[in-house]
Amino acid sequence: MKNKSIFSVLIILCVVLAILAGVYFIQKNKKSIDFSTEVTLTTKGLIEEENQEVSEKSQNKIITDDFSINLPDGWKQIDAAIGTSAMAVNMNEHISDPAAQKINFSSYFAVIYETLGEKSIKEYVEITKQALEQSISSVVFNQEQDLTINGQTAYQIEAEITQQGVDFKILLVFIKGQNDDVWTISFNTTKSNWEEYKEIFNNIANSFIVKK
């Protein structure tokens, strides 16, 4: 049981913490970005064309020493929550669900790193599912499938949960790293917006590249 909690704790934090307490965290980041942009435009005027092109390029991809992943138009990287390697949120989203509006929810994704040890990626997935079932009574797992993402073994799960009166849809994509590690991308949106985001989430996941 100790090993199970070690393997799955970051996934639980991503799914549960980011949906509940993380809603505040994400909104705080969004306000900070908006304020920073406003100050920049007010004090410095228009950005030079060359600098603007560089800025736009950097906003379209998250690049770290370990991985890179694409960002769709309108999405921004925010400060990562504890236990995550990166987070991004849709800054231009329209949420129609009244319950989701009430908690200021915004669709987002988070990237989490974990070591597998002697576990296979399938075993890691099962451990994660068991931990989620124990932590979130409302979780329902839907479709699952094997994948290959940029030459790396991968696996994905669709799940639904209900929290604070909101029906959420989650896509978890597990990607094998170069050694005994695994990268998990947790995509989170409302169930009512799932059809709008399904292809976007898959495109983001398929852009993930593990650096050697």
N, C-alpha and C positions, 0 to 999 in steps of 0.2 A: 504493500500500500504506500510505503514511503517513496518508492521509486515512481509509482504512478503519479503521486502528487508533484514530485519534482519535474516529471516530464510534461505535465499538463498545466501547471500553475500559470504559465505565461499566457496560454490560450484562454484560460478562464478569466484572467485579468483583462485580456483584450476584449472578449465578448461581453462579460458582465460589467466590469468597471467602466469600459468606454461607453456602453449604452446607458448606464445609470449615472454614476458620478462623472463619467467622462463627457456627458452632454455638457455639463458646466465647463469642463476643461476645454472642450472644443470651441464653445462659444467665446470663452475668454481669449483663446488664441485668435479667433476670427476678428474680434473687436480690436485686438492689438495690431493685427495686420491692417485693418481698415484705418485705424488711427495713424499708423506709421505712414501709410500711403497719403493720407490727407496732409500731414505735416510736410512730407516731401514735396508735394505739389504746391503747397502754400508758400514754403520758404525758398524753394529752388526753381519754381516755374516749370516749364516744359523740359522733359528729359531729352538730351541729345539723341539723335536717331541711332548712332552707333551703340551707345549704352543701352538703349531701349531694346535693340535686337539681341544683345547679350542677355539682358534680363529675361526676355521672352523665352529664349532657349533654355535658360536655367530653370524656368518655371515649368517646362514641359517634361522634365525628367528628374527623378531623385537619383543622385549618384553618390555612393559611399565607397569606402575602400573595399567593401565586401560584395556589393551588388549594385545593380541599377534597375530602375523600374520607371515606366512612362507615366506621365500625368495627363489626363484629358484636359481639354480647354475648360477653364473655369475652376479647376482643382488647384489647391495650394498645399504645399507641405507645411505642417505645423510642428511645434515642439513635441517630441515623442513622449508619451506617458511612460512611467516607470515600467520596465519589463519589455518595452517595444524598441525596435531598431529604427523605425520611421513611422510617421502617420501623415495622412493627407485627408483633406475634407473638401467637399464641393461647396464653393463659396457662393455660387449663383443658383442654389437649389430652391425650388418652390415645393413646399410640403403642404399637401391638401388635407392630410389626416389631422383632425382637430386635437386629438390626444397627443400626437407627436408635436404639433405646434405649441401645445401647452408646456412641454418640457424643452422646447427649443432644440429639438433634435435636428441634426444634419447628417446626411449620408457620408460615410468615411471608410477608409481602409487603414489597416495597421500591419506592419511587417514584424514578425517575431522570430528570433533565432533560438535554437535549442540543440543540445548535443543528444545524439541517439544512444551513445554507448554501444551496447550489444543488441539493441533493439533494431528491428527492421522498420521501414517506414509504415508498413501495414500495421505492425504492432503498436507503433506510436499513435496512429490514427485511432485504433481501438481504445487505447488508454485515454486519449482525449475525449472520445465519445462517452466513455464510461464516467469520466470526471464531470462532463457537462450534464449528463443525466442525473448525477448525484447532486449537482449544485443548482440546476435549474429544472424544476419539476415539469415546466411547460414545454421543454424542448422536444421537437419532433424532427427526426432526420428524414429527408426526402431522397433525392437522387444522389448516387455515389458512382464514381468512375475513375479508372486509371487514366493517366495522362503522361505525355512527354512534353516538357517545356524547355525549349532551347537545349535539347540533348540530355536533360536531367529527368530522372524518374520522378513522377508527381502523382498526386491523388487529390480528388476534390469531393467535398460533401456540401450539399445544400441542407439547411436546417431552418426551422421556424421556432420562435419563442415569443412569449407575451410578457411584457414588463410594463408596469405603470399604466396599464390600460392600452398599451400600444402593441400591435402585432408587427414583429420584426422578421425580416428575412435575412439569413446569413449565408454567405458563401465562404467556406474554408478551403484554401488551396495549399497543400503540403508539397514542398519541393525539396528533393534530396540535394544536399550540398556536395562539395567536392570530397569530403572525408566522412566522419561519423557524425554528421550534423544534418539538421533539417530546418528549412525556412517555411514558416506558415504565414500566409497572407489572409487576413480576416476582413472580409467585405461586409458592411452592415448598412442596411437601408430598411424602410418600412415595407411591409408586405404589399401595400397598395401601389408602391413605386417599383416593385420588383421587375416587371416587364420592361420598364424604361431603363433599368440599370443592368439587367442580366448580361447583355452583350458588352456593355462598357466594362463591367467587372472582369469578364473573360478576356477581353483585349488587354486590360492592365496586367492580369496574371500571366498572359502569354508573352508579355514584354520583359518579364523578370529574368535577369541574367546574373548568375552567380560567378563572381570573379575568382580566378585561380590564384 
